[in-house]
């Protein structure tokens, strides 16, 4: 039921274009543009309601009600906020590096958006099915670091500069365990293709085969998107808002929306690599595959928010020590154990 | 049809690479140079894509645009000055540079002219990762391991230097 809604739309569009006499190459191009536009529009709108979800989760954790005035149950609150931010003046302080300062909030949304191009939203629903999908996501995500630093440096403000420096140090340190933890899964499946990794989880989800890798990936992911308890980058009590200090209006909003975009990328990758992607648990296929994918992604996002409103921020030295002295050795040990385990399994012939 | 698009993509990417590389060298502010260096690296990845080497393109983005530029950023942050306006000052040696560049161009041109460029008859394989891995761990295993040991030595050296500074600070 509803399984083929989206693939059906794509197939229908193809048949319509073929019927209208459009050459195959051009019609493939049009279908691709429609797919990517659909993903971009969905993600941009989705982050607006992720902010709403964050505020509601925070409210219930703190025994409040949260936004409830604009629209039914406050659902239009963040829409109103975005409209307000769009209308606000973008203030450019006098001694900023103008072009870099204005380019950073525009570019910051690009890496998460590019990562979404290979995310399979359901069975056969990846906009582009790359055979190096996992590696592509990691490569694209590594570009965000320099963009945050652009914002922090160009603001010409000491808080922004300290924030920018923290971004660089933190994101580079936690990228290592992030990548190494995924290696265990890649060793088990022997492929970098996202579709094949999901299909390899028909028997067991990799969260059961690689529990340590899942934990490391999740912790490093929280740090990569600069959220509590690793949000030193924007530690309000120390450096105001880090790299975003000087930004106003939509420039500031772009950073916030990009944070939610990256959080969604990490949640999607957790779902794909460890939680079986679009596969239904216990063979409960009465819900369509894309619906399962979204349930898992939003469950991961909820855990992100739960952690944010439960734990305090840690110190910079604790952050670095934890990353380099705990997460990196653990992820290396995980690779070693996975390799040895695979050989033992093969030797006893399971 | 596809040939025209590929040619157009090649010239566009080549123009971006050359333009951004020139800006890296000519700009006075080293921060702007780093940012243009990142643009240059990403455009190089695009060039790999036009050659159907998608794995190499991803490596280019991850290692060069994502990591090498960040290393330069670390360098800039650690030697921060009040005014970054004139930090990239090694670009006024025009005469010496012109000589070296002319020599490099001549060597490259000579090699390009004398190499018999054979384009492979077979189509590019869909999945290049496995073949790269096989070659790296069979035919080129010694250079691969030597590079790994070199990185390890650099890592140990960095840790040693950091430790040393700490011990001195405690003695004072």
Interface residues (C-beta under 8 A of the other chain):
Chain A: X25 X97 X100 X130 X131 X132 X135 X136 X138 X139 X140 X142 X143 X145 X146 X149 X150 X153 X161 X165 X168 X172 X175 X192
Chain B: X1 X31 X32 X34 X35 X38 X42 X54 X55 X58 X59 X61 X62 X65 X66 X67 X69 X70 X73 X74 X77 X80 X126 X127 X129
